[in-house]
Amino acid sequence: MSRSPSLPERPRLDLDPEMTPEERLDALRDHFEEIVRVNEQLTEQLDSARTRQSDLSDDVDQLERENETLKTSSLYIATAEELTDDGVVVKQHGNNQEVLTEVSPSIRDTLEAGDRVAINDSFSVKQILEAETDSRAQAMQVERSPDVSYDDIGGLEEEMVEVREAVEEPLLNAQQFRDVGIEPPSGVLLHGPPGTGKTMLAKAVANETDATFIKMAGSELVRKFIGEGARLVRDLFELASERQPAIIFIDEIDAIAAKRTESKTSGDAEVQRTMMQLLSEMDGFDDRGEIRIIAATNRFDMLDRAILRPGRFDRLIEVPNPDVEGRERILEIHTEDMNLADDVDLAAFAAETEGLSGAEIASLTTEAGMFAIRDDRTTVEQGDFHDALDKISQDEESGSQPVAFA
Ligand SMILES: Nc1ncnc2c1ncn2[C@@H]1O[C@H](COP(=O)(O)OP(=O)(O)OP(=O)(O)O)[C@@H](O)[C@H]1O
């Protein structure tokens, strides 16, 4: 580090009592000039110290940001293979790369060979992970026969018929398919804008077939569990097999099944491995019994066509934003438990909500209720719905989030 220049000496005034008045005056003049010079020098130093201080505080800000990013950035999963005097040998999951790395004494004290650990970009061990089941539990949401029924879904009549035919029938009437001698579709892909009821459809089928609903989000798989994606996909199918009848719901499948890009970053390789595992699980799927797969995406255009081949996601069902009847039905469903004033005309209001998704309509009804509460009323009036619509449009314009879904 460069040392800052030392401060100039404070000028001293030495007046000899023997001096003549002229000599004293000269000495005082010299002293004054010296003080002015030192003052200029100090001002200059102060200016450059201020510039330096501002540069340094920029550096601090930058470092703080980097530190924040490092703290929040993804960690990679690895196994501690061997503890040596020189460090720890870790083997990264996914690519099986082995490296000798350092570990802080506090972690080293509790670390044992065989432990699963999280490592950062420079392979340094950041934490020891809990038992194997941890990431499995975190990555998957398991519900025994979820409590969503077809009646809770508004406006997707045709889509519902298709989903039921492709998923429900093979689960409930497997024998019929065998008798006719055809393979039921392996997987169904629901695609359409966000918040249109894709998850609801999958849950309702699981409910109707009394199946376990196992949900996994594609984005989480590759973002949160780097190095674990392929293993988690394997686990997912294994779990479904243990809990059959089961419906595997893979949300945001585009995160693991996007078109291949030219870039060869480790992240891409991880995504590739996860997708290959998914494809191989689906290909070996025939004799797995009562398991069906439903995937969903808002980005159909991004999907790698490999997953749409026969025997994989070969039933594509578009789930669009609701039309006016659909919107009316969704309004009815979400206001069922609300205390509506006599002036409320849901059909007329549905006509005013063109372009809104089911999720947006659901949040609109909650927002209308909030307006009634703010006004100290227990009944919700038509005006509240209009106010809610205005608010939601304004929120959208300003980019803020709508209220929580009902
Ligand atoms: N068709 C619908 N009928 C009734 N409610 C709906 C409908 N679509 C959406 N909703 C409401 O919006 C919420 C979110 O819907 P859901 O999670 O099924 O959408 P999604 O299509 O899976 O969304 P994303 O693509 O963002 O995951 C539901 O819990 C429900 O309250």
The ligand as an ORCA input file, in Angstrom:
! r2SCAN-3c Opt
* xyz 0 1
  N     -58.793    -20.849    -14.756
  C     -58.749    -20.466    -13.488
  N     -59.812    -20.628    -12.686
  C     -59.792    -20.223    -11.400
  N     -58.709    -19.666    -10.817
  C     -57.626    -19.484    -11.558
  C     -57.578    -19.886    -12.922
  N     -56.357    -19.600    -13.408
  C     -55.667    -19.062    -12.398
  N     -56.405    -18.992    -11.279
  C     -55.981    -18.435     -9.980
  O     -54.614    -18.074    -10.102
  C     -53.782    -18.840     -9.226
  C     -52.538    -19.267     -9.969
  O     -52.894    -20.215    -10.964
  P     -51.909    -21.353    -11.436
  O     -50.759    -21.470    -10.469
  O     -52.664    -22.591    -11.710
  O     -51.380    -20.729    -12.774
  P     -50.235    -21.277    -13.719
  O     -50.761    -21.228    -15.098
  O     -49.686    -22.555    -13.225
  O     -49.196    -20.111    -13.519
  P     -47.613    -20.080    -13.836
  O     -47.456    -20.339    -15.274
  O     -47.266    -18.664    -13.453
  O     -46.999    -21.128    -12.945
  C     -54.637    -19.988     -8.766
  O     -54.286    -20.404     -7.477
  C     -56.041    -19.421     -8.834
  O     -56.328    -18.678     -7.654
*
